[in-house]
Amino acid sequence: MPPFELPDFYMPWPARLNPHLEAARIHSKAWAYEMGILGSQEEANGSPIWDERTFDAHDYALLCAYTHPDAPATELDLITDWYVWVFFFDDHFLEIYKRTQDIAGAKAYLLRLRAFMPIFPTEVPPAPTNPVERGLSNLWFRTAFTKSPEWRMRFAESTKHLMDESIWELININQNRIANPIEYIEMRRKVGGAPWSADLIEHAVFVEVPARIAATRPMQVLKATFSDVGHLCNDLFSYQREVEDEGENSNCVLVLEKFLNVNPQEAANVTNDLRTSRLHQFENTAITELPLLFAEYGIDPVEQTNVLLYIKGLQDWQSGCQEWHLKSSRYTKKNDTVNSRIAERFVIGPTGLGTSLARLFDFPRDLNRPGGPKTPEKVKDEFTYTFDIPNYYMPFTAQVSPHLDAVRVHIKAWAYAMGLISPVEDPLNLSIWDEHRFDSTDLGFFTAITNPDMNIMQLELVGDWCVWMFFEDDYFHERYKRPRDLVGAKEFITRIPTFMPVDLSPPPTPTNPLERALVDLWPRTASHLPLEWRQKFANHMQNYVNAEWWEISNVVQDRVPEPVDYVEMRRQTAAGEITIALAQYDISEAVPPEFLSSRQVQSLNHITLDWIGLSNDIVSYRKEMEFEGGIHNSVLVIKRFLDCPLQESVNIVNNLLTARLQEFHHIVGELPNLFDALNLDPNTREECLAYIKRLEIWIAGNFMWTNKTSRYTDFPSPQPPKAKPTVSTPKSLGTSAFSIGSLVSAGK
């Protein structure tokens, strides 16, 4: 019996079939025999991984004919060969390494595969020794050198991810470990291969995304949502085969089943709702963000057409992939397949080959589905603020700098000098902060408890940055979000980076306290640091202020963010990258860059930022919802997405926090293997562990500060006539020896 009934899928674009399907079937089978994918038994201990019957039943040519309906015959042949290769790689890895749990052999095998993807044609790969290597070598030279070096590097990176992160799946199987939802979505994008498919779409439609916008938020969100939609669709169809037959635990239905403690049917429904919300995010990004992106970067009409053709390719792939899942027997028995309603959908506008671009913005919008746009009434209705403080898991210990008193004195004097603290009647900063508000927030304590091992000069500098970021958050809210001033917000966001010139050239004349503070802060921070660090820090600031634009855009649309986009943008709105950069400000040069850029450390950074941001959402919920009219809060996002009571939403957010810290422990346990892989000496290993310890201190210190500050409990007076809520700082506060695990924490 199937473990659940497939839910009703939302798909706004019709699936279309390429007329060259039969030719692609014939070509792909011949190519599979030529590469040894079919007809060879050497890779499975005498039993073929695929036989011809299996190959025909899976019908990868049908997949590609649906996902690339307008590709000419030769291009469809090439694309089909790629998909034959990638599915064979997946099944080959399963039989040879996952079932045997041969981690050492898997790592050596995957490392060798990289050599078959040279960026430049002068690089000579080794001779292939098996069908996977033979197929990759053949495909790479048929594909890569028809595109730019920039595309090759992106495609090679995507291919490397889908191969290398198979180790992550293998380790989880070996340890009988199921990922948490945030970890799963992030890792599924890499191991699932959809970003690889997105790169291949550029080849299939004979365009390239202009390099200057490839890394921007709109293009990255379109690629990420495309990836998530494809992967979540696959998870729904493949659950029975993967979980019950293969012993796989990398499946969103299983992840949500365990995390939410629900049955498979309920988990499948939530997985489908998440998939729907990601589709709505794709639609919203294409409609609301692309026009502004084109204008900002001066994308000419030819480039705009190329981008739209690429997005059309993403749309075709999503509807076609779903159609193939419904008809292929790779994941279901032939008699279990169901008819699709997608192709039967009434299409507005012209039809036929070459006309689907005209339907680019034909976006049917189901307002009742998760992730859909909300009317102002739906956004604001039935707010309640009463919930019990959850029992937080906090395994780390906070420490306080001996320079606490000195840094308190310094940052207050600096805030006065920059004009960040002003009398109530001062219109310059809209009375954002007076002395009482500054003192009650106690950012000196925040600085001292999150950076306890810094010397006084470093601590004062980091303290000034903390003051700047907290003030900016309040300033932007009062000056631009509350009045919904998009024009003023855009001008503000555009000006901020000009006060952080990477070459340390003179900045413009400041016009407000924030700009004046940057004129002082930037030279003190960057003048003695290398150009690379300055550029990276300036980019972090750009990302932070761009996240402010994301927030005000949602406010103007009265649009509660969908869960995945919210979690990923919360790292930016919490000034996450700047936080990590400041945590790295005085780390030893002995910490190697390859350690800091590794998957493990990047994951630890993300966990740190998620814990700070999401825990803040719980403690700040009442202030943001009742007094600020906010919509950017994970408690609200989960409540809306699951349509659940407030207390349940709070508990789910807290469970996410716990799961992320448990993942933190798991990754730390992997670090000795990473040290071995990087061949680090004992002293360097100690320096690397000291960096990880700093992240733990950031989490614990932020946790303790939240219970001391009144930033989130000092509500405006008089308060609106509503029932008195129970949300408050826990009453068991005591001295510094209190049990940190019983308290609430947050960041900015």
N, C-alpha and C positions, 0 to 999 in steps of 0.2 A: 504494500500500500504506500502511496506517496505520503511524505510526512506532513504535507499541507497542500491546500489548493492554491494555485497561482492567483495572486490578486489581480484586480482590474488595472491594466497599465495605462498611464497617461503618456501620449506621444503626439506632439502637435504637428508633426510633418509626416506625409505619406511615404511609405516605402515604395521604391521603384526598382525594377529589375533591368540589369544591363543586357542588351541583345546579344552580346558575345559570350554568354554563359557556357554554351556547349563547347566552344573552341577552348575556353579556359579550362574546362574539365579535362579535355583530352591532353592539353599542354601540361597541366600541373601533374597529372599522373605520370606522363613520360619523364618529366623533370624529377619527380620523386624517385622513380626507378634509377635514373641516371646518377643521382646523388647517393643512392644506397639507402634512402629513407624507406623505400619499399624494396623487397627482394633480398634484404640482408638480414642475417640472423646473429651476426657476431656481437651485437650490442646488448642482447638480452639473454645471454647464456643459453643459446640454442633455440630460443623462442622469439619470434619477431615481435617488436613493440607494436607495429602496425602490419596488418595484412591488407590485401586489396579490398576485401569486404568492409573492413573497418574504415579504410580511407574513403570508399564510396559513400558509406553511410554518414560520415561526418560532413562531407560535401563542402569543403573549404572554398571551392569555386563559387558555390551558391552564396556563401557568406560575402565574398568579395564582389560578386555581381550585384548583391543588394546594397552593400556599403559604398560602392563606387559605381553608381548606375550610369554615369556619363563618360567613364574612362574608355578610350579607344582600345582595340583588341590587344595590341602589344603591351600597353600599359596594364591592362587587366591581367594579362599573363604574368607580368612581373610582380604585381601586387599579390596575386594568388600564390605565387611561389613563396613570397615572404611569409604569408600566413600559414602555408603548409609547414614551412621551416619552424615558425615560432610555436605552433601547436605540437609539432614533433619534439622540439626542444623541451617543452613542458612535460610531455609524457615520458620522454627518455630520461629526464632528470628524476621524475617520479620513480620509475622502475629501477634505475641504476643507483640512485643516491638516497631518495626519500625512504623507500621501502627498506633499504638496508641500513639507513641512518649513518651513512659513510660521510661524515662531515669533512674529514681531512681530504678524502678523495674528491669531494665536491668542490672544495676551495681550489685545489690544484687544477681541476678541470675548467672551472670558470675563469681562473686567472689566465689560462692559455687562450681562451676564446677571444680575449681582448686584442690579441695580436692579429686577428683576421679583420680588423676594422681600421686600416691605416687612414689617416686624415689626408695625406698627400700621396699621389701615385708613385712617387719615388721610393716609398717605403715598401719593402718586400715582406709579405707574411710568410710564416713557416708552411711546410707541406701539410695538408690536412690528413688526419689519421682516422677519422670516423665520419659518419653522415652529417652530424651537426656541424662540425668544422668545415666539411666539404661544401655543405649548403650555404653557410655563412660567407665563406670565401667567394663562392660563385655569385651570390646575390650582391655582396658589397661592391664588387667591381662592375656589376651591371647597373648599379643604382647611384652610388655616392658621388662619382666624378661627373655626373650631369648637373650637380648642384654646387652652390658656393661653399667655400671652406667653413663659413659660419653655420650653414645648415648641416654640413657633415659633422661638425663638432656636437651640435645639438642632438643629431640622430645617433651618433656614437654613444653619447652620454645616456640617452634614453634606452638604447639597446643594452648598454652595460648595466643599468639599473635593473631591467627586467631579468637579466641573467644573475647578477650578483646577489640581489635581494632574495633569491630563492634560498640562500643560506639562512635568512631570517625565518622563513617558513620551516625549513628543515630543523633548525634549533628549537623552534616552538613545538614541533612534533616530538622531537627527542625529549623535551622537558614536559610534555603534555600541558603546554601553556596556551591559553587563549588570550589574545590581545584585548585591550580596552578599546572602546569605540574611537577615541581620538587617534590613538596609535594605529588602529587598523586602517582608517581612511588614509592616513599619511603613507603608510607602508604599502597599501594596496595599489596606490598610484604607481609606485615603482615596480613592484613585482608583477602587477597585473598587466602592464604593457600598454595601457591606453595612451599615455603620453607619447609612446613610440608610434602608436597608430596615428596620432595627431600629426606628428612629424611626417609620416609617410603620406598623409593626405596632401600635404604641400606638394610632394612629388607627383601624386596622382592627378592633381588638378593643374600642374605645370605653373605653379606660382611659389613665391616665398614671402613670408611675412617680413616687412621691412625690419632690418636689424635694429633700428633705433626705437622701435616700439615693441619688439618681441618680449622684452622683460617687464613691460608696464603692467599695472594691475589689471586693466580690462583684458588684455591678451592672455595673461596668466590665469585669470578667473575663467575665461572661456575654455581654456585647455583643461583646467582642473575640473570644472563642472562636466565637461565632455567625458573626461576620464571616469569620474565618479558614477555618472549615469550608466556608462558601459559596464563598469565593474559590478555595480549593484544589480543590474539586470542579470549579469552572468551568475552572480551569487544565488539569485532566486532560482534559476534553472539548474544550477550545478550542485545544489545543497545535498541531494540524496546521493549522487555519485561520489562527491568529495568527502562528505562527512561519514556516510555509512559504509562506503566501499573502500575508499583510499585512506581513511584515517586522517584526512586533512582537517585542520582547525582554522584555516585562513578563509573564513566565509562570514559575511556580515550578518546573515541570519543567525548563525551560531553565536557570534559575538554578542548580538543583542539579546538572544535567548538567555545567555548566561548573565549578562550585565543587568538586564531588567528583570530577570527571574520570571520569564513568561514562557508559554509553550511555543513550539515552532510556528504555528499559524499566526499567533500574535506578533512574533518576531519577524515573520515574513511580511506582514502588513506594515509594520513600522519601517522595515527596510524599503518597501515600495514607497512609503510616504517620504522617506529621505531621498529616494531617487527622484520623486516628483518635485520635491523642494529644490533639488539641484537643477532640474530642468527649468523651473521658474527662475532660478538665479541666472542661468544661461540666457534666457529670454530678456530678463531685466538688464543684464550687462550689455547685451547687444543693442538694445533699444536706447538706453539712457546714457551709457558711457562711451560708446564708440564715436558718436558725432563729436563730442568734446575732445576725445583723444585725437581724432583726425585734425581738428582745428589747432589744438595745442602744439602738435608736432609737425604741422605743415605737410600733411600727407596729401600728395597730389592725386588727381583723379585716377590715373593709372594704378597707383599704389592702393587707393581706396578700393578699386575694382578687384585687385588681387586679394585684399583682405576679405572682401565680401565673398569672393569665390572660395576662399579657404573656409569661411564660416559656413557657407552652403555645403562644403564637403563635410564639415563636422556634423551638420544636421542630417545629411544623407546617411552618414555612417551610423548615427544613433538610431534612426528609424530602421535602417537596413539590418543592423546588428540584432535588434529586437525581433525582426521578422525571421531572421535565420535561426535564432534560438527557438522560435515557435515551430520551425519546420525541420531542423536538423535533428538527427538522433544521437549526437555526441553526448548529450546529457539526459535524454529521455528516450524511451522506446518509441519506435515508429508509430505504434498505435496510441501513444500517449500525447502526441503532438496535437495542437489545437489550431483552429483557424484564426487568423489574425483579423482584427477589426480595423487595423491601421490603414491598410491599403484600400479599405472601403470608405474611408472618410471623405466627405465632400470637400473638394479642393476649390478655393476661391482663386480666380485668376487663370492665366493661360496654362496649358498643360502640354506635355510632349517633351521630346529631347531638347535641351538647350533653354528651357523656359523656367526651370525651377528657381533660378536666381530671382525671378519676379516675385516669388513667394517668400523671400528671405524674411520679411517681417510679418508674415501671415501667422501670428501667434495666438492661437485659441487660448483663452485664459480662464481656467476654472477657479473661481474665487473661493470655492469651498475646500480646495486641496491645500495641504500643508505647503508653506513656502510661497503661496500666492499673495498678491497684493491685498492689503487690508484697507478698508475704509477708515476714516478718522473715528467713526463710532466704534468699530471693532477694535481699534487700537486702544482706545481709552476706556472701554466699558468694564464694569464690574471689577475694578481694582480692589484688592484687599491687601492689607499690610501685616496681618497677624500670622505669625508662624513661630514655631519653637526653634531655638538655636540648635543646629545639629551637633552631634558628637564628632569633632574633627580628629583626624589621624595626623599627628605631628611627631615624627621620630627624631627631629633634629633639635639641637640645643642652641639657644641664642646667646650671644656675647655682646657686651657693651664696651665701646672704646673708652679708654681713660681720658680722652680729649673731649668728652661729651659737653662739659660746661663751656669750654673754649669755642667749640664749633657752634653752640647755641648763640653765643655772643657775636661771633663773626657773621653768621648768615643773617642775623637780624639787622646788624649795621649795614651789611651789603644790600639787603632788601630795601632799607630806607634810602640808601644812596642811589639805587637804581630807580626809585619811585614805585616800587612794587607794593609798599605799604603807604597808604595815604589816608588823610582824614575822610570821614564819610562824605563831606560836601565836595571833595575834589572830583571834578568830572573827567580828569585825564584817564583814569583807569576804571571809570564807572563804579567807583567805590567797591572794587572787587575784594580787596583785603584792607581791614583796619588792624590795629595792633592786637586787639583781642582775638580776632580770627587767626592771625599769624601765630600768636602764642599758644592758642588752644590746639592748633594743628601739630605743633611741635616737630617741625622738620629737622631740627637739630638732633632730636632723639632718633628719628627715622634714619638719618645719615650715620649716626654713631653706632646704631645696632645692626645696620646692614653692612657696614664696612669697618668692623672693630679693629682690624689689624693694620689700617693705614696710618701713616704719620700725619701730623697736624696739618701740614701744607696740602697733602693729597686730600685729606678729609674736608678741609675748607673748600677746595675746588669742587669736589663731588657734591658737597652740601649746597653750594651755589647752583649747580646744575639741577639738583633736586628741587630747590626753591623755584627755579625757572620753569621746570616742567609742570609742577603743581599749579603755579600761577597761570601758565599758558592754558591749562585745561579749564580753569575757572573763567579766565578772560574770554576764551573762544566761545564758551557756552553763553556767557552773558552778552557779549558783544555781537555774536553772529548767529548762534543756534536759536536762542530764544526769540529774536525777531525774524529769523529765517532770512538773513541777509546773505544771499548767495554771491552777489557782486562783491561786497566788502570782504567776505570770507575768501574768495578767490584771490583778491588783491593781497590780503594778508598772507596767505599761503605762498604766493609767488615771491613775496619780498623776503620772507624768513631766510631762505638759503643764501641770499645775497649778503647776509651778515656773517656768513661762514666761508669766506673765500679760501679755497684750497691753497692758492699761492700766497696767502696772507697779504694780499693787496688791500688798500684802504676800502672800507665798506661804505655804503651810502649813509646819508645823515639819518639817524633814527627819528621816528615820529611817535613812538609810544614806549612805555617802560620795558616791554619785552625786547624790542629792537635795541634799546639802550643797554640792556643787560647783556645781550649777545655781543655787542661791541666790546664790552669788558671781558666777557667769558672766553670768547673764541681765541684771542691771542694768548691768554694765560694757559689755555688747554693745549693748543696745537703747535705753538711756535717751536717747541723743542722736540716734536715728534716727526717721524718720517712722512713723506708725501702720501704713501700708501695708506697709512693710518688716518691721516686727515681726510682723504677722499672717502674712505669707508665710513668714518664718523659723520661726515657731511651727508652721505647717502642715507645713513640711518635717520638723520634729522629730516631729510626730504620725505622718507617713508612715513615718519611720524606725522608731519603736517598734512601729507596726502590722506592719511587715515582720518584726519579731521574733516576733510572734504567728503569722504565716504559717509561719515556720520551725519553731516548736515544734509547731504543728498537724501539719505533715508528719512530724516526728519521732515524735509519738504514733501517727500512722497507719502508720509505717514506709513512707512513700511518697516515692520518689525523684521530684522534680518533672519535669514534661515540659519539652521544650527551650524553647519560646517563653515560657511562664510563668516559667521560671527566669531567662532573660536579662532579662526586664522587671523581675522582682523583685530581681535582683542589684544593679540600680542603687539600690534602696532599702536592701537589707541592707548595701551598701557606704557607706551614708550619703551617697549621691550628690547629692541635692538640697542637703544641708547643705554638701557640698564646693563645689558651684557657687556657693552663696550666699556662702561665705567667700572664694572667688576673686573675687567681685564686690564684696567688702566695701569696698574703697577705690577702686573704679574711678571715673573722672571722670564727673561729672553730664552731660558733653557726649555720652555714649553714649546715644542715644535708646531709649526703651522698645520702640518698634516694631522696632528692630534686634534687641534681645535676645529678643523674642518671635517673630521670624521663623522660618519653617521651617528655613532654613539654619543659624541659630545654635542652635536647639533640636536639630537633628541633630548639630552639632558637640559640644554638651554631652553628648548620649547616647553619641557615639563615645568621648569622654573617659572617661566612666564605665564603658563596656563594656571599654575597654582596661585600666583600672585593676582592675576586678573580675575579668575573665576571666584576665588574666595572673597575678593573685594566686592563682587556682584552681590553676594549674599548679605554682607553687612551694610552695603550702601543701598539696598533695594528700596527701602522706604523713602529715603531722602531723594533718590532719583525718580521714583515713580510718583510720589505724592507732591513733592515740592518743586521738582525740576521738569516734570513732564517728560521724562526720559523714555526711550524705547530700546536703548542699547544696554541690555543686562541679560546675562545667561539664564537667570531665573525666569524672566519674562519669555525669553526665546524658547526655553524648554516647555514652559507652561502652555504657550501658544501652539507649539509644534505637536505636543502629545495631547493637547486639550485636557490637561490634568489639573487637579487642585494645587493651590500654591504650595502647601506643605510637601506634597509629593515632588513638585519641581525642585524645591530647595534640597530635598533629600537626594534627588538624582544628581544635582550639581555637586553635592558633597561626596557622593559615591564616585563621581568622576575625579574629584580631587584625590580621594584615597587611592583610586586605581592608578592615577598618574604617579603618585609617590611610590607605590609598589613597583611600578615600571622603572622608576628612578633606581630603586634598589637592584632590580634585575639587571639594568644596564651597567651599573657599577660592578656587578659580579662578572660582567663580560670584559671589563677593562684589562685584566691580565692577558687575555688573548689578544686584545688590540695592541698592548705594549709589545708582546712577542712579535706580532705581525710588523710593527714599526721598528723592531729591533732597538728598543730604547734601553739605555743603561740605567742602573739603579737610581742615580741622582735625578735623572730626567723623569723617571717614573714618580719619584716623590714630588717633584714640581707639578706634574700633571695631576696627581692626587690632591695637591694643595688647591689647584684651581677648582676641582670638583667640590672640595670642602667649602670654598667660597660661595658656590651656588647654594649649598645647604644652609650656610649662614644667612644668605640673602632671604631664603624662604623663612627660616626661623625668626630672623630679625623683623621682617615685614609682618609676620604673624603676631609678634609681641607688640609692635608699634600700634597696630590697629586697635588693640585693647586699651591703649593709653590715650590715643588721640580722640578728640571730640569732633573731628572733621565730618564723621558720618552720623553723629548723634546730636549735634548742635543745630537743631532745626530752626527755621525762621520763626519769628514771633510777631503777631499772634498766629497760632496754628489754625488751619481750616477746621471747621466744626465737624470732625469725624471721630469715630470711635477710637479710643486710645489703644494703639497697638501694643503687642507684647515684645516686639523686636527691640532688643537693647543689647548693650554690652553685657556679657555675663557678670553676675554679681560677686563672683568668687575671686576677684582680683586681690592680689596681696603684694608681697614684696617680690624681688627678682627671683626668688626661689619657688614661685608658684609653678604649678604643673602646666607647662606650655601646651600639652596635648588637649586641654579642656577649653582652649580659647579660640576665638575667631581671628582671622588674619586677612589682610588685603594689601594691595598696592595702590597706585594712583588710580 
